[in-house]
Amino acid sequence: MPRLGLLPRRAFAALLSQLLRPPRTACVRALGGHSQIAEAMVTSQLKPHQEKPSFIIKTPREVLMEKYNEQSGLIYDLEDQGGELLSLRYDLTVPFARYLAMNKLKKMKRYQVGKVWRRESPTMVQGRYREFYQCDFDIAGQFDPMIPDAECLKIMCEILSGLQLGDFLIKVNDRRIVDGVFAVCGVPESKFHTICASMDKLDKISWKGVRHEMVAQKGLAPEVADRIGDYVQHHGGVSLVEQMLQDPRLSQNKQALEGLESLKLLFEYLTLFGITEKISFDLSLARGLDYYTGVIYEAVLLQTPAQVGEEPFNVGSVAAGGRYDELVATFDPKGHKVPCVGLSIGVERIFHIVEQRIKTSGEKVRTTETQVFVATPQKNFLRQRLKLIAELWDAGIKAEMLYKNNPKLLTQLHYCENTGIPWVVIIGEQEQKEGVIKLRSVATREEEAIKREHLVAEIQKRLSQS
């Protein structure tokens, strides 16, 4: 069960930098510590005539459909025989909001790593799956405007820079600006959500395709769509924010004005953080989920010309998020609000990018963190190997051996070469007789006899130098 954790900002950025480690250690570990968000309750019902208990597994009802609007079609919903509507978790944000409401928490900074599910057609070349991991960071609580929002964007920059995925850009907008644009362009309020969902596809299809969907499929007047097009093709920095503040139509809309003033303040903080070169105010950004109420953002990798024999990467956004100030209130019986802002990192998409680049470059990647392998060239040396590996473990050295009584030495050495283990310690009859252990470099195949009592210190010395 994924759990919640509290941490400082830099610790979270460091956590995400671990994504370059093998998937076994990077993404399957749920981190932190609150167990109250139990998403399955097991009830045992033992009847007198039954020898074994029967279990009824129940999932609490989630208020999902109205939270995701048109994207609700991607939710895995399961109706059991009792007629209850159950769903697999779509994201980590709605369960977090519910957790805050259930526990009456008014302030919290947390990260969470967990699985989510989307009912869509998998696209492997884009790193899109039906079951995948997300890593979220959120700040909940009433604070002065744009300070937590700026910190989230700073964290996103630190993570993407640390992962060395290449050049990236974080698009920023505000849902109030989106709604303001719709209002001044003449979109009926009843169509705001559905038109927003169409606009959210601008990172996948052209404006021409989005316009066609708005007009032909959703009944928007062509002239209204054209007015929207005049806005959504603008992007830039704080100067564009100033320009929109002077726009005769937008400046008269209360929502748009509030959003633009917030972005102006946000850019002031981002300048102090030194990350404005990575930020673009993009009027085409919509983030179709209904729970966003303020600033929204989405990180994309900038496409670079493909090298010879290299396929271009096209995975869409690798991180996204925004402000959702009213979501917690929907789960609170008294409607108490807890302002929140957060971000989500697409773990599988990042792995997909890294794996493709490694495959293209031909780089050999270690599949284990093991530092030392304990080997023997002779039979009946299992007990000696177990004693030796225990010494290494007790000294904090990451060591392993084959789980066989009498493995062949060549098999053991090939295993080290294939997995990238840098050092091998070899114990046999001759070594035992002389009171030494052979220390072998896997890379150079050079061996050196080390006195048994000095072995741990010598290994630690060489590991510190590597």
C-alpha positions as CSV (number, residue, x, y, z in Angstrom):
1,M,0.0,0.0,0.0
2,P,1.5,3.4,-1.0
3,R,2.1,5.6,2.0
4,L,2.5,9.2,2.7
5,G,5.7,10.9,3.9
6,L,6.8,14.3,5.1
7,L,10.1,15.7,3.9
8,P,12.0,18.9,3.1
9,R,12.1,20.2,-0.5
10,R,15.6,19.1,-1.3
11,A,15.1,15.7,0.1
12,F,12.2,15.2,-2.3
13,A,14.3,16.4,-5.3
14,A,17.0,14.0,-4.2
15,L,14.5,11.2,-4.0
16,L,13.4,11.7,-7.6
17,S,17.0,11.7,-8.8
18,Q,17.1,8.1,-7.7
19,L,14.9,7.3,-10.7
20,L,18.0,6.6,-12.8
21,R,18.7,3.6,-10.6
22,P,17.3,0.2,-11.7
23,P,13.5,0.1,-11.6
24,R,13.7,-2.6,-8.9
25,T,15.1,-0.1,-6.4
26,A,13.7,3.2,-7.9
27,C,10.0,3.0,-8.2
28,V,8.4,0.0,-6.5
29,R,9.2,1.2,-3.0
30,A,6.3,3.1,-1.3
31,L,7.9,5.7,1.0
32,G,6.8,7.5,4.1
33,G,4.4,6.5,6.8
34,H,0.7,6.9,7.4
35,S,-1.5,3.9,7.0
36,Q,-4.9,5.5,7.3
37,I,-5.4,5.8,3.6
38,A,-6.4,2.2,3.4
39,E,-8.0,1.6,0.0
40,A,-9.1,-2.0,0.8
41,M,-10.8,-3.3,3.9
42,V,-10.9,-7.0,4.6
43,T,-13.8,-8.2,6.7
44,S,-13.8,-11.8,8.0
45,Q,-17.1,-13.4,8.4
46,L,-17.0,-16.8,10.1
47,K,-20.3,-18.7,10.3
48,P,-20.7,-21.6,12.8
49,H,-20.9,-24.3,10.1
50,Q,-17.8,-23.0,8.3
51,E,-14.4,-24.4,8.9
52,K,-12.6,-21.5,7.2
53,P,-13.4,-17.8,7.3
54,S,-14.7,-16.2,4.1
55,F,-13.4,-12.7,3.2
56,I,-15.2,-9.9,1.7
57,I,-12.9,-7.3,0.2
58,K,-14.4,-3.9,0.0
59,T,-13.0,-0.6,-1.5
60,P,-14.4,2.6,-0.1
61,R,-16.5,4.5,-2.6
62,E,-14.6,7.2,-4.3
63,V,-16.1,10.4,-5.7
64,L,-14.4,10.1,-9.0
65,M,-16.5,10.8,-12.1
66,E,-17.3,14.4,-11.4
67,K,-13.6,15.1,-10.6
68,Y,-12.1,14.2,-13.9
69,N,-14.8,15.4,-16.3
70,E,-14.3,14.0,-19.9
71,Q,-11.2,12.1,-18.8
72,S,-13.5,9.9,-16.6
73,G,-13.7,7.6,-19.6
74,L,-10.1,6.5,-18.8
75,I,-11.1,5.4,-15.3
76,Y,-11.3,1.7,-14.6
77,D,-14.7,1.4,-12.9
78,L,-15.8,-2.0,-11.5
79,E,-19.4,-2.8,-10.6
80,D,-19.7,-5.7,-8.2
81,Q,-22.8,-7.9,-7.8
82,G,-24.1,-5.6,-5.1
83,G,-24.4,-2.8,-7.6
84,E,-21.6,-0.7,-6.0
85,L,-19.5,1.4,-8.3
86,L,-15.8,0.8,-7.6
87,S,-12.8,2.1,-9.4
88,L,-9.0,1.7,-9.6
89,R,-7.1,4.7,-8.5
90,Y,-6.8,7.3,-11.4
91,D,-4.2,9.5,-9.7
92,L,-2.7,10.3,-6.2
93,T,-4.3,13.7,-5.9
94,V,-7.9,12.9,-5.2
95,P,-7.0,10.2,-2.5
96,F,-4.7,12.8,-0.9
97,A,-7.5,15.3,-0.7
98,R,-9.8,12.7,0.8
99,Y,-7.1,11.9,3.4
100,L,-6.8,15.5,4.4
101,A,-10.6,15.8,4.8
102,M,-11.0,12.5,6.7
103,N,-8.2,13.4,9.2
104,K,-9.2,17.1,9.5
105,L,-5.6,18.2,8.5
106,K,-5.2,21.8,7.6
107,K,-1.5,21.9,6.8
108,M,0.8,19.3,5.3
109,K,3.8,18.9,3.0
110,R,4.3,15.4,1.7
111,Y,5.5,13.2,-1.1
112,Q,3.9,9.9,-2.3
113,V,5.0,7.2,-4.7
114,G,2.2,4.9,-5.9
115,K,0.5,3.0,-8.7
116,V,-2.3,4.5,-10.8
117,W,-4.4,3.1,-13.6
118,R,-5.8,4.6,-16.8
119,R,-8.2,2.8,-19.2
120,E,-6.6,3.8,-22.4
121,S,-4.7,2.2,-25.3
122,P,-1.1,1.7,-24.3
123,T,1.5,3.4,-26.5
124,M,4.9,2.0,-25.7
125,V,6.8,4.4,-27.9
126,Q,5.4,7.2,-25.8
127,G,5.8,5.6,-22.4
128,R,2.0,5.4,-22.0
129,Y,0.7,2.5,-20.0
130,R,-2.5,1.3,-18.3
131,E,-0.7,0.6,-15.0
132,F,2.1,2.9,-13.9
133,Y,3.8,4.7,-11.1
134,Q,3.5,8.4,-10.2
135,C,5.6,10.3,-7.7
136,D,3.7,13.3,-6.2
137,F,4.7,16.2,-4.1
138,D,2.1,18.5,-2.5
139,I,1.8,21.4,-0.2
140,A,-1.5,21.8,1.7
141,G,-2.4,24.8,3.8
142,Q,-3.3,28.5,3.8
143,F,-0.2,30.5,2.8
144,D,0.5,33.8,1.2
145,P,-0.1,33.7,-2.6
146,M,2.3,32.0,-5.0
147,I,5.0,31.1,-2.5
148,P,4.2,27.3,-2.4
149,D,3.5,27.4,-6.1
150,A,6.9,28.8,-6.8
151,E,8.5,26.2,-4.6
152,C,6.8,23.4,-6.6
153,L,8.2,24.8,-9.8
154,K,11.6,25.0,-8.3
155,I,11.4,21.4,-7.2
156,M,10.3,20.3,-10.7
157,C,13.3,22.1,-12.2
158,E,15.7,20.5,-9.7
159,I,14.3,17.0,-10.5
160,L,14.4,17.3,-14.3
161,S,17.9,18.9,-14.2
162,G,19.2,16.2,-11.8
163,L,17.9,13.4,-14.0
164,Q,19.8,14.8,-16.9
165,L,17.1,14.0,-19.4
166,G,18.1,16.9,-21.7
167,D,16.7,20.4,-22.2
168,F,13.2,20.9,-20.9
169,L,10.5,23.6,-20.6
170,I,7.8,24.1,-18.0
171,K,4.6,25.6,-19.5
172,V,2.6,27.7,-17.0
173,N,-0.9,29.0,-17.1
174,D,-3.8,29.6,-14.8
175,R,-7.3,28.0,-14.9
176,R,-8.8,31.4,-14.2
177,I,-7.1,32.8,-17.3
178,V,-8.4,29.8,-19.3
179,D,-12.0,30.4,-18.1
180,G,-11.5,34.2,-18.7
181,V,-10.4,33.6,-22.3
182,F,-13.4,31.3,-22.8
183,A,-15.8,34.0,-21.4
184,V,-14.5,36.9,-23.4
185,C,-14.4,34.8,-26.6
186,G,-18.1,33.9,-26.2
187,V,-18.0,30.3,-25.0
188,P,-21.2,29.4,-23.2
189,E,-20.5,28.6,-19.6
190,S,-22.1,25.2,-20.0
191,K,-19.4,24.3,-22.5
192,F,-16.4,25.5,-20.4
193,H,-15.4,22.1,-19.2
194,T,-15.8,20.3,-22.6
195,I,-13.9,23.0,-24.5
196,C,-11.2,23.0,-21.9
197,A,-10.8,19.2,-22.5
198,S,-10.4,19.9,-26.2
199,M,-7.8,22.6,-25.6
200,D,-5.9,20.3,-23.4
201,K,-5.1,18.2,-26.5
202,L,-3.0,21.0,-28.1
203,D,0.2,19.2,-27.0
204,K,-0.8,16.2,-29.1
205,I,-2.6,17.6,-32.1
206,S,-2.6,20.9,-34.0
207,W,-4.8,23.8,-33.4
208,K,-6.6,22.9,-36.7
209,G,-7.5,19.5,-35.2
210,V,-8.6,21.0,-31.9
211,R,-10.7,23.6,-33.6
212,H,-12.4,21.0,-35.7
213,E,-13.3,19.0,-32.5
214,M,-14.6,22.2,-30.8
215,V,-16.8,23.1,-33.8
216,A,-17.8,19.8,-35.4
217,Q,-18.1,17.6,-32.3
218,K,-18.9,20.0,-29.5
219,G,-21.1,22.5,-31.4
220,L,-19.0,25.6,-30.7
221,A,-19.6,28.5,-33.1
222,P,-16.7,28.8,-35.6
223,E,-16.1,32.5,-34.9
224,V,-15.9,31.7,-31.1
225,A,-13.3,29.0,-31.9
226,D,-11.3,31.5,-34.0
227,R,-11.2,34.0,-31.2
228,I,-9.9,31.3,-28.8
229,G,-7.2,30.5,-31.4
230,D,-6.1,34.1,-31.3
231,Y,-5.2,33.7,-27.7
232,V,-3.9,30.1,-27.3
233,Q,-1.1,30.5,-29.9
234,H,0.7,33.0,-27.6
235,H,3.5,32.0,-25.3
236,G,6.4,33.8,-23.6
237,G,7.6,35.2,-20.3
238,V,6.6,37.9,-17.9
239,S,6.4,40.3,-20.7
240,L,3.5,38.3,-22.2
241,V,1.8,38.5,-18.8
242,E,2.1,42.3,-18.9
243,Q,0.8,42.3,-22.5
244,M,-2.3,40.2,-21.5
245,L,-2.9,42.6,-18.6
246,Q,-3.3,45.3,-21.1
247,D,-5.6,43.3,-23.4
248,P,-8.8,45.3,-23.6
249,R,-11.0,42.2,-23.3
250,L,-9.1,40.1,-20.8
251,S,-8.4,43.0,-18.5
252,Q,-12.2,43.5,-18.1
253,N,-12.7,39.9,-16.9
254,K,-12.4,39.4,-13.1
255,Q,-11.2,35.8,-13.3
256,A,-8.6,36.4,-16.0
257,L,-7.3,39.5,-14.2
258,E,-6.9,37.6,-11.0
259,G,-5.0,34.8,-12.8
260,L,-2.7,37.3,-14.6
261,E,-1.9,39.1,-11.4
262,S,-1.0,35.8,-9.8
263,L,1.3,34.8,-12.6
264,K,3.0,38.2,-12.4
265,L,3.7,37.6,-8.8
266,L,4.8,34.0,-9.5
267,F,7.3,35.2,-12.1
268,E,8.8,37.6,-9.5
269,Y,9.4,34.6,-7.2
270,L,10.7,32.4,-10.0
271,T,13.2,35.1,-10.9
272,L,14.5,35.1,-7.4
273,F,14.8,31.3,-7.7
274,G,16.8,31.7,-10.9
275,I,14.6,29.4,-13.0
276,T,12.7,31.8,-15.3
277,E,14.7,30.6,-18.4
278,K,12.9,27.2,-17.9
279,I,9.4,28.7,-17.6
280,S,7.0,29.7,-20.4
281,F,3.7,31.4,-19.9
282,D,1.6,29.4,-22.4
283,L,-2.0,30.3,-23.1
284,S,-2.6,26.9,-24.8
285,L,-2.1,25.0,-21.5
286,A,-5.4,23.9,-20.0
287,R,-4.9,20.8,-17.9
288,G,-8.4,19.3,-18.4
289,L,-8.9,17.9,-14.9
290,D,-11.7,19.8,-13.2
291,Y,-10.2,20.1,-9.8
292,Y,-7.6,22.7,-10.8
293,T,-8.5,26.2,-9.6
294,G,-5.4,28.4,-10.2
295,V,-1.9,28.1,-11.5
296,I,-1.3,25.0,-13.7
297,Y,2.0,23.7,-15.2
298,E,3.4,21.0,-17.4
299,A,7.0,20.0,-18.1
300,V,8.0,18.8,-21.6
301,L,11.3,17.7,-23.0
302,L,12.5,19.9,-25.9
303,Q,13.0,17.8,-29.0
304,T,16.5,17.8,-30.3
305,P,17.6,16.7,-33.8
306,A,18.1,12.9,-33.7
307,Q,21.6,11.6,-34.0
308,V,22.4,9.0,-36.6
309,G,20.6,5.8,-35.8
310,E,18.6,7.5,-33.0
311,E,14.9,7.5,-32.9
312,P,13.3,10.8,-31.8
313,F,11.7,10.8,-28.3
314,N,8.0,11.7,-28.2
315,V,6.6,11.0,-24.8
316,G,4.6,14.2,-24.1
317,S,4.8,15.7,-20.7
318,V,7.0,14.1,-18.0
319,A,5.7,16.1,-15.1
320,A,2.7,18.3,-14.4
321,G,0.6,19.8,-11.6
322,G,-1.2,22.9,-10.3
323,R,-3.3,24.4,-7.6
324,Y,-6.5,22.7,-6.4
325,D,-8.0,24.8,-3.6
326,E,-11.5,23.3,-3.5
327,L,-11.0,19.6,-3.8
328,V,-10.6,18.9,-0.1
329,A,-13.9,20.6,0.6
330,T,-15.8,18.2,-1.6
331,F,-14.9,15.4,0.9
332,D,-15.5,17.4,4.1
333,P,-19.1,17.2,5.5
334,K,-19.0,20.9,6.4
335,G,-17.2,21.9,3.2
336,H,-14.1,23.3,4.9
337,K,-11.5,24.3,2.4
338,V,-7.8,23.4,2.5
339,P,-5.8,25.1,-0.3
340,C,-3.4,22.8,-2.0
341,V,-0.8,22.9,-4.8
342,G,1.3,20.0,-6.1
343,L,3.1,18.3,-8.9
344,S,3.3,14.8,-10.3
345,I,6.3,13.1,-12.0
346,G,5.7,10.4,-14.6
347,V,8.0,7.7,-13.4
348,E,7.5,5.2,-16.3
349,R,7.8,7.9,-18.9
350,I,11.2,9.0,-17.5
351,F,12.3,5.3,-17.4
352,H,11.2,4.9,-21.0
353,I,13.3,7.9,-22.0
354,V,16.4,6.8,-20.1
355,E,16.1,3.2,-21.4
356,Q,15.8,4.3,-25.0
357,R,18.8,6.6,-24.7
358,I,20.9,3.8,-23.1
359,K,19.8,1.4,-25.8
360,T,20.8,3.9,-28.6
361,S,24.2,4.7,-27.0
362,G,25.1,1.1,-26.4
363,E,26.0,2.0,-22.8
364,K,26.2,-0.9,-20.4
365,V,24.2,-0.4,-17.3
366,R,24.6,-2.0,-13.9
367,T,21.6,-4.0,-12.9
368,T,22.6,-4.4,-9.3
369,E,24.1,-2.2,-6.5
370,T,26.2,-5.2,-5.3
371,Q,29.8,-4.1,-4.7
372,V,31.5,-7.4,-3.9
373,F,30.8,-11.0,-5.0
374,V,31.9,-13.9,-2.9
375,A,33.2,-16.8,-5.0
376,T,35.1,-20.0,-4.7
377,P,36.8,-22.3,-7.2
378,Q,36.3,-25.5,-5.3
379,K,33.5,-27.7,-4.0
380,N,32.3,-27.9,-0.4
381,F,33.1,-24.3,0.4
382,L,29.6,-23.1,1.1
383,R,30.1,-22.6,4.8
384,Q,33.2,-20.6,4.2
385,R,31.5,-18.4,1.7
386,L,28.6,-17.8,4.1
387,K,30.9,-16.8,6.9
388,L,32.8,-14.4,4.6
389,I,29.7,-12.8,3.2
390,A,28.3,-12.3,6.7
391,E,31.5,-10.3,7.6
392,L,31.1,-8.1,4.5
393,W,27.4,-7.5,5.3
394,D,28.2,-6.7,9.0
395,A,30.7,-4.1,7.7
396,G,28.0,-2.4,5.5
397,I,29.4,-3.8,2.2
398,K,26.8,-4.8,-0.4
399,A,27.8,-8.4,-1.2
400,E,26.2,-11.4,-2.7
401,M,26.9,-15.0,-3.8
402,L,25.3,-17.7,-5.9
403,Y,22.8,-19.8,-4.0
404,K,24.4,-23.0,-5.0
405,N,26.5,-25.5,-3.0
406,N,29.2,-26.0,-5.6
407,P,29.0,-23.4,-8.4
408,K,31.7,-23.3,-11.1
409,L,34.2,-20.5,-10.9
410,L,33.7,-19.5,-14.5
411,T,29.9,-19.2,-14.0
412,Q,30.5,-17.0,-11.0
413,L,32.9,-14.7,-12.8
414,H,30.7,-14.4,-15.8
415,Y,27.8,-13.4,-13.5
416,C,29.9,-10.6,-12.2
417,E,30.8,-9.4,-15.6
418,N,27.2,-9.5,-16.9
419,T,25.8,-7.6,-13.9
420,G,28.6,-5.1,-13.5
421,I,29.7,-6.1,-10.0
422,P,33.2,-4.4,-9.6
423,W,34.9,-6.7,-7.2
424,V,35.2,-10.5,-6.4
425,V,36.6,-12.1,-3.3
426,I,37.8,-15.6,-3.9
427,I,38.3,-18.2,-1.1
428,G,39.6,-21.7,-1.7
429,E,41.8,-24.4,-0.1
430,Q,45.0,-22.6,-0.9
431,E,43.7,-19.2,0.3
432,Q,42.4,-20.8,3.5
433,K,45.7,-22.5,4.2
434,E,47.7,-19.2,3.7
435,G,45.2,-17.1,5.7
436,V,44.5,-14.8,2.7
437,I,41.6,-13.9,0.4
438,K,42.0,-13.1,-3.3
439,L,40.6,-9.8,-4.3
440,R,39.9,-9.6,-8.0
441,S,39.0,-6.6,-10.2
442,V,36.3,-7.6,-12.6
443,A,37.3,-4.9,-15.0
444,T,41.0,-5.6,-15.3
445,R,40.9,-9.3,-14.1
446,E,43.9,-8.6,-11.8
447,E,44.0,-10.5,-8.6
448,E,45.8,-9.6,-5.3
449,A,46.1,-11.7,-2.1
450,I,44.9,-9.8,0.9
451,K,45.3,-11.0,4.5
452,R,42.0,-12.2,5.8
453,E,42.0,-9.8,8.8
454,H,42.7,-6.8,6.5
455,L,40.1,-7.7,3.8
456,V,37.2,-5.5,5.0
457,A,39.4,-2.5,5.4
458,E,41.0,-3.0,2.0
459,I,37.6,-3.4,0.2
460,Q,36.3,-0.2,1.9
461,K,39.4,1.7,0.9
462,R,39.0,0.7,-2.8
463,L,35.3,1.3,-2.8
464,S,35.9,4.8,-1.5
465,Q,38.4,5.5,-4.3
466,S,36.1,4.3,-7.1
